[in-house]
Amino acid sequence: MAFLEPVPQPAEQQAWTMTARGQEEHLLARCAAIAHGAGQPLDPREANVCNVAAMILGRHLDRQARNLARASRRYFEAHPHEKLEPGQVVGKGWISGLPRLRDMLIRKIEGRS
């Protein structure tokens, strides 16, 4: 019997096939990279989470919050119909809650996780 090798998947498709914790970790890593100025949101989920993260990080990490806001603003300039209110982002399950997002993202940005 022959065994098939797994087919490599694009990064955004891999994110959707992960566990909930894996998806959260992937999204936090993307947000942290964007907060440091590396990259742009790739889809509406990333753009909306970056937008919410910019709002809640402002007082804690001002430069990184500005990078997140700038990146999400660029995404929504090209895709204005994809922007959601923060409550809708939580409602879709993209983030479990604002305090958790803030705390975990601060740790990720500061390199503590």
Backbone as JSON Lines, residues from 0, in Angstrom:
{"i":0,"aa":"M","n":[0.84,-1.17,0.0],"ca":[0.0,0.0,0.0],"c":[0.89,1.24,0.0]}
{"i":1,"aa":"A","n":[0.61,2.17,-0.88],"ca":[1.39,3.4,-1.0],"c":[0.82,4.48,-0.09]}
{"i":2,"aa":"F","n":[1.69,5.25,0.5],"ca":[1.26,6.37,1.33],"c":[1.45,7.66,0.56]}
{"i":3,"aa":"L","n":[0.5,8.54,0.67],"ca":[0.57,9.81,-0.03],"c":[1.24,10.85,0.85]}
{"i":4,"aa":"E","n":[2.06,11.66,0.23],"ca":[2.67,12.78,0.94],"c":[1.63,13.88,1.13]}
{"i":5,"aa":"P","n":[1.64,14.59,2.26],"ca":[0.69,15.69,2.43],"c":[0.96,16.79,1.39]}
{"i":6,"aa":"V","n":[-0.08,17.38,0.92],"ca":[0.02,18.46,-0.05],"c":[0.23,19.77,0.69]}
{"i":7,"aa":"P","n":[1.29,20.52,0.37],"ca":[1.49,21.81,1.04],"c":[0.31,22.73,0.74]}
{"i":8,"aa":"Q","n":[-0.09,23.51,1.75],"ca":[-1.2,24.43,1.6],"c":[-0.71,25.87,1.75]}
{"i":9,"aa":"P","n":[-1.37,26.81,1.06],"ca":[-1.03,28.21,1.26],"c":[-1.24,28.59,2.73]}
{"i":10,"aa":"A","n":[-0.49,29.57,3.18],"ca":[-0.53,29.97,4.6],"c":[-1.94,30.29,5.07]}
{"i":11,"aa":"E","n":[-2.71,31.05,4.28],"ca":[-4.04,31.43,4.74],"c":[-4.97,30.22,4.82]}
{"i":12,"aa":"Q","n":[-4.77,29.21,3.95],"ca":[-5.59,28.01,4.03],"c":[-5.17,27.18,5.24]}
{"i":13,"aa":"Q","n":[-3.88,27.12,5.54],"ca":[-3.41,26.39,6.7],"c":[-4.02,26.96,7.98]}
{"i":14,"aa":"A","n":[-4.16,28.28,8.06],"ca":[-4.71,28.91,9.26],"c":[-6.11,28.41,9.55]}
{"i":15,"aa":"W","n":[-6.89,28.15,8.5],"ca":[-8.27,27.71,8.71],"c":[-8.36,26.23,9.04]}
{"i":16,"aa":"T","n":[-7.3,25.44,8.82],"ca":[-7.35,24.02,9.12],"c":[-6.7,23.71,10.47]}
{"i":17,"aa":"M","n":[-6.28,24.71,11.2],"ca":[-5.68,24.54,12.52],"c":[-6.76,24.45,13.59]}
{"i":18,"aa":"T","n":[-6.34,24.05,14.78],"ca":[-7.24,24.1,15.93],"c":[-7.52,25.56,16.27]}
{"i":19,"aa":"A","n":[-8.48,25.8,17.14],"ca":[-8.8,27.17,17.55],"c":[-7.57,27.85,18.17]}
{"i":20,"aa":"R","n":[-6.83,27.13,19.0],"ca":[-5.62,27.7,19.6],"c":[-4.57,27.99,18.53]}
{"i":21,"aa":"G","n":[-4.45,27.09,17.58],"ca":[-3.5,27.3,16.49],"c":[-3.86,28.51,15.65]}
{"i":22,"aa":"Q","n":[-5.15,28.68,15.38],"ca":[-5.6,29.85,14.63],"c":[-5.31,31.13,15.4]}
{"i":23,"aa":"E","n":[-5.58,31.1,16.71],"ca":[-5.32,32.27,17.53],"c":[-3.83,32.61,17.53]}
{"i":24,"aa":"E","n":[-2.98,31.6,17.68],"ca":[-1.54,31.82,17.69],"c":[-1.06,32.37,16.35]}
{"i":25,"aa":"H","n":[-1.58,31.82,15.25],"ca":[-1.22,32.3,13.91],"c":[-1.62,33.77,13.75]}
{"i":26,"aa":"L","n":[-2.82,34.1,14.17],"ca":[-3.32,35.47,14.05],"c":[-2.53,36.43,14.92]}
{"i":27,"aa":"L","n":[-2.18,36.01,16.14],"ca":[-1.35,36.85,17.01],"c":[0.03,37.08,16.4]}
{"i":28,"aa":"A","n":[0.61,36.05,15.81],"ca":[1.92,36.19,15.18],"c":[1.85,37.16,14.0]}
{"i":29,"aa":"R","n":[0.79,37.07,13.2],"ca":[0.61,37.99,12.07],"c":[0.45,39.42,12.58]}
{"i":30,"aa":"C","n":[-0.37,39.61,13.61],"ca":[-0.57,40.96,14.16],"c":[0.72,41.52,14.74]}
{"i":31,"aa":"A","n":[1.47,40.69,15.43],"ca":[2.74,41.15,16.0],"c":[3.72,41.56,14.9]}
{"i":32,"aa":"A","n":[3.79,40.78,13.84],"ca":[4.67,41.13,12.72],"c":[4.23,42.46,12.09]}
{"i":33,"aa":"I","n":[2.95,42.62,11.88],"ca":[2.43,43.87,11.3],"c":[2.67,45.03,12.26]}
{"i":34,"aa":"A","n":[2.53,44.79,13.55],"ca":[2.79,45.84,14.55],"c":[4.23,46.31,14.5]}
{"i":35,"aa":"H","n":[5.15,45.4,14.14],"ca":[6.56,45.76,14.0],"c":[6.9,46.3,12.62]}
{"i":36,"aa":"G","n":[5.87,46.45,11.77],"ca":[6.08,47.04,10.45],"c":[6.42,46.04,9.37]}
{"i":37,"aa":"A","n":[6.27,44.75,9.64],"ca":[6.6,43.72,8.66],"c":[5.33,43.13,8.09]}
{"i":38,"aa":"G","n":[4.95,43.57,6.92],"ca":[3.8,42.98,6.25],"c":[2.53,43.79,6.38]}
{"i":39,"aa":"Q","n":[1.52,43.27,5.7],"ca":[0.18,43.88,5.66],"c":[-0.84,42.77,5.89]}
{"i":40,"aa":"P","n":[-2.03,43.14,6.34],"ca":[-3.09,42.13,6.47],"c":[-3.37,41.47,5.11]}
{"i":41,"aa":"L","n":[-3.58,40.17,5.13],"ca":[-3.8,39.41,3.9],"c":[-5.27,39.19,3.58]}
{"i":42,"aa":"D","n":[-6.13,39.34,4.6],"ca":[-7.55,39.05,4.4],"c":[-8.38,39.88,5.38]}
{"i":43,"aa":"P","n":[-9.71,39.84,5.26],"ca":[-10.55,40.66,6.13],"c":[-10.39,40.32,7.62]}
{"i":44,"aa":"R","n":[-10.17,39.05,7.9],"ca":[-9.98,38.65,9.31],"c":[-8.77,39.36,9.9]}
{"i":45,"aa":"E","n":[-7.64,39.27,9.21],"ca":[-6.43,39.92,9.72],"c":[-6.6,41.43,9.8]}
{"i":46,"aa":"A","n":[-7.19,42.02,8.79],"ca":[-7.37,43.48,8.78],"c":[-8.26,43.94,9.92]}
{"i":47,"aa":"N","n":[-9.35,43.24,10.16],"ca":[-10.25,43.63,11.24],"c":[-9.64,43.41,12.61]}
{"i":48,"aa":"V","n":[-8.91,42.33,12.79],"ca":[-8.26,42.09,14.08],"c":[-7.16,43.14,14.29]}
{"i":49,"aa":"C","n":[-6.41,43.47,13.25],"ca":[-5.38,44.52,13.37],"c":[-6.03,45.86,13.75]}
{"i":50,"aa":"N","n":[-7.16,46.16,13.17],"ca":[-7.86,47.4,13.48],"c":[-8.27,47.44,14.95]}
{"i":51,"aa":"V","n":[-8.85,46.35,15.44],"ca":[-9.25,46.28,16.85],"c":[-8.01,46.34,17.75]}
{"i":52,"aa":"A","n":[-6.98,45.62,17.37],"ca":[-5.74,45.62,18.16],"c":[-5.16,47.02,18.26]}
{"i":53,"aa":"A","n":[-5.2,47.78,17.17],"ca":[-4.69,49.16,17.19],"c":[-5.46,50.0,18.2]}
{"i":54,"aa":"M","n":[-6.76,49.78,18.28],"ca":[-7.59,50.54,19.23],"c":[-7.23,50.22,20.67]}
{"i":55,"aa":"I","n":[-6.99,48.95,20.97],"ca":[-6.77,48.57,22.37],"c":[-5.31,48.65,22.8]}
{"i":56,"aa":"L","n":[-4.38,48.77,21.85],"ca":[-2.96,48.88,22.22],"c":[-2.49,50.31,22.35]}
{"i":57,"aa":"G","n":[-3.25,51.26,21.88],"ca":[-2.82,52.65,21.8],"c":[-2.05,53.18,22.99]}
{"i":58,"aa":"R","n":[-2.57,52.98,24.18],"ca":[-1.91,53.52,25.38],"c":[-0.68,52.7,25.78]}
{"i":59,"aa":"H","n":[-0.65,51.45,25.4],"ca":[0.41,50.55,25.85],"c":[1.63,50.56,24.93]}
{"i":60,"aa":"L","n":[1.39,50.47,23.64],"ca":[2.46,50.4,22.65],"c":[2.08,51.3,21.48]}
{"i":61,"aa":"D","n":[2.35,52.58,21.63],"ca":[1.85,53.57,20.68],"c":[2.37,53.36,19.26]}
{"i":62,"aa":"R","n":[3.66,53.13,19.09],"ca":[4.22,52.96,17.74],"c":[3.64,51.74,17.06]}
{"i":63,"aa":"Q","n":[3.55,50.63,17.78],"ca":[3.0,49.41,17.21],"c":[1.51,49.58,16.89]}
{"i":64,"aa":"A","n":[0.79,50.3,17.74],"ca":[-0.63,50.56,17.48],"c":[-0.79,51.38,16.2]}
{"i":65,"aa":"R","n":[0.08,52.35,16.0],"ca":[0.01,53.15,14.77],"c":[0.29,52.3,13.53]}
{"i":66,"aa":"N","n":[1.26,51.38,13.64],"ca":[1.55,50.47,12.52],"c":[0.34,49.59,12.19]}
{"i":67,"aa":"L","n":[-0.31,49.07,13.22],"ca":[-1.5,48.24,13.0],"c":[-2.63,49.06,12.37]}
{"i":68,"aa":"A","n":[-2.82,50.27,12.88],"ca":[-3.88,51.13,12.34],"c":[-3.6,51.49,10.88]}
{"i":69,"aa":"R","n":[-2.37,51.82,10.58],"ca":[-2.0,52.18,9.21],"c":[-2.21,51.0,8.26]}
{"i":70,"aa":"A","n":[-1.77,49.82,8.68],"ca":[-1.91,48.64,7.83],"c":[-3.38,48.28,7.6]}
{"i":71,"aa":"S","n":[-4.19,48.34,8.65],"ca":[-5.6,48.01,8.47],"c":[-6.3,49.08,7.64]}
{"i":72,"aa":"R","n":[-5.92,50.35,7.81],"ca":[-6.52,51.43,7.01],"c":[-6.22,51.21,5.51]}
{"i":73,"aa":"R","n":[-5.0,50.82,5.2],"ca":[-4.64,50.55,3.79],"c":[-5.49,49.41,3.23]}
{"i":74,"aa":"Y","n":[-5.66,48.37,4.02],"ca":[-6.46,47.24,3.55],"c":[-7.9,47.7,3.27]}
{"i":75,"aa":"F","n":[-8.47,48.47,4.2],"ca":[-9.87,48.89,4.05],"c":[-10.06,49.96,2.98]}
{"i":76,"aa":"E","n":[-9.02,50.67,2.63],"ca":[-9.13,51.59,1.5],"c":[-9.38,50.81,0.21]}
{"i":77,"aa":"A","n":[-8.78,49.63,0.12],"ca":[-8.97,48.79,-1.06],"c":[-10.22,47.91,-0.95]}
{"i":78,"aa":"H","n":[-10.66,47.64,0.28],"ca":[-11.8,46.74,0.52],"c":[-12.74,47.34,1.57]}
{"i":79,"aa":"P","n":[-13.35,48.49,1.3],"ca":[-14.14,49.18,2.33],"c":[-15.34,48.38,2.85]}
{"i":80,"aa":"H","n":[-15.9,47.52,2.04],"ca":[-17.07,46.75,2.45],"c":[-16.74,45.63,3.44]}
{"i":81,"aa":"E","n":[-15.46,45.38,3.7],"ca":[-15.05,44.29,4.58],"c":[-14.77,44.75,6.02]}
{"i":82,"aa":"K","n":[-14.87,46.04,6.28],"ca":[-14.6,46.56,7.62],"c":[-15.78,46.29,8.55]}
{"i":83,"aa":"L","n":[-15.48,45.77,9.74],"ca":[-16.49,45.45,10.73],"c":[-16.3,46.28,11.99]}
{"i":84,"aa":"E","n":[-17.35,46.37,12.76],"ca":[-17.27,47.0,14.09],"c":[-16.57,46.02,15.04]}
{"i":85,"aa":"P","n":[-15.9,46.53,16.08],"ca":[-15.2,45.62,17.01],"c":[-16.09,44.51,17.57]}
{"i":86,"aa":"G","n":[-17.33,44.82,17.9],"ca":[-18.23,43.8,18.43],"c":[-18.5,42.69,17.43]}
{"i":87,"aa":"Q","n":[-18.52,43.04,16.15],"ca":[-18.73,42.03,15.11],"c":[-17.5,41.12,14.99]}
{"i":88,"aa":"V","n":[-16.32,41.68,15.19],"ca":[-15.08,40.89,15.13],"c":[-15.1,39.84,16.24]}
{"i":89,"aa":"V","n":[-15.51,40.25,17.44],"ca":[-15.63,39.3,18.55],"c":[-16.75,38.3,18.25]}
{"i":90,"aa":"G","n":[-17.87,38.8,17.75],"ca":[-19.01,37.94,17.44],"c":[-18.71,36.87,16.43]}
{"i":91,"aa":"K","n":[-17.81,37.15,15.49],"ca":[-17.42,36.15,14.49],"c":[-16.47,35.11,15.06]}
{"i":92,"aa":"G","n":[-15.98,35.34,16.29],"ca":[-15.07,34.39,16.91],"c":[-13.63,34.56,16.48]}
{"i":93,"aa":"W","n":[-13.32,35.64,15.77],"ca":[-11.95,35.88,15.34],"c":[-11.05,36.2,16.52]}
{"i":94,"aa":"I","n":[-11.61,36.8,17.55],"ca":[-10.91,37.01,18.82],"c":[-11.88,36.61,19.93]}
{"i":95,"aa":"S","n":[-11.34,36.13,21.03],"ca":[-12.21,35.66,22.1],"c":[-12.65,36.78,23.03]}
{"i":96,"aa":"G","n":[-11.93,37.87,23.03],"ca":[-12.28,39.01,23.87],"c":[-11.19,40.06,23.81]}
{"i":97,"aa":"L","n":[-11.56,41.29,24.09],"ca":[-10.59,42.39,23.98],"c":[-9.47,42.3,25.01]}
{"i":98,"aa":"P","n":[-9.76,42.03,26.3],"ca":[-8.64,41.93,27.25],"c":[-7.65,40.82,26.9]}
{"i":99,"aa":"R","n":[-8.18,39.67,26.46],"ca":[-7.28,38.57,26.09],"c":[-6.42,38.96,24.89]}
{"i":100,"aa":"L","n":[-7.03,39.58,23.87],"ca":[-6.26,40.02,22.69],"c":[-5.17,40.99,23.12]}
{"i":101,"aa":"R","n":[-5.53,41.98,23.93],"ca":[-4.55,42.98,24.38],"c":[-3.39,42.31,25.1]}
{"i":102,"aa":"D","n":[-3.7,41.48,26.1],"ca":[-2.65,40.88,26.92],"c":[-1.75,39.94,26.11]}
{"i":103,"aa":"M","n":[-2.35,39.11,25.3],"ca":[-1.55,38.16,24.52],"c":[-0.73,38.86,23.44]}
{"i":104,"aa":"L","n":[-1.31,39.9,22.83],"ca":[-0.58,40.6,21.78],"c":[0.57,41.42,22.36]}
{"i":105,"aa":"I","n":[0.36,42.03,23.52],"ca":[1.47,42.75,24.17],"c":[2.61,41.78,24.45]}
{"i":106,"aa":"R","n":[2.31,40.62,24.99],"ca":[3.37,39.62,25.26],"c":[4.08,39.22,23.97]}
{"i":107,"aa":"K","n":[3.3,38.99,22.92],"ca":[3.88,38.57,21.63],"c":[4.77,39.69,21.05]}
{"i":108,"aa":"I","n":[4.29,40.91,21.08],"ca":[5.05,42.05,20.53],"c":[6.34,42.26,21.32]}
{"i":109,"aa":"E","n":[6.27,42.11,22.62],"ca":[7.44,42.31,23.47],"c":[8.35,41.08,23.51]}
{"i":110,"aa":"G","n":[7.96,40.02,22.79],"ca":[8.8,38.83,22.71],"c":[8.76,37.95,23.95]}
{"i":111,"aa":"R","n":[7.67,38.01,24.7],"ca":[7.56,37.21,25.92],"c":[6.75,35.94,25.71]}
{"i":112,"aa":"S","n":[6.42,35.6,24.47],"ca":[5.68,34.34,24.26],"c":[6.18,33.65,23.02]}
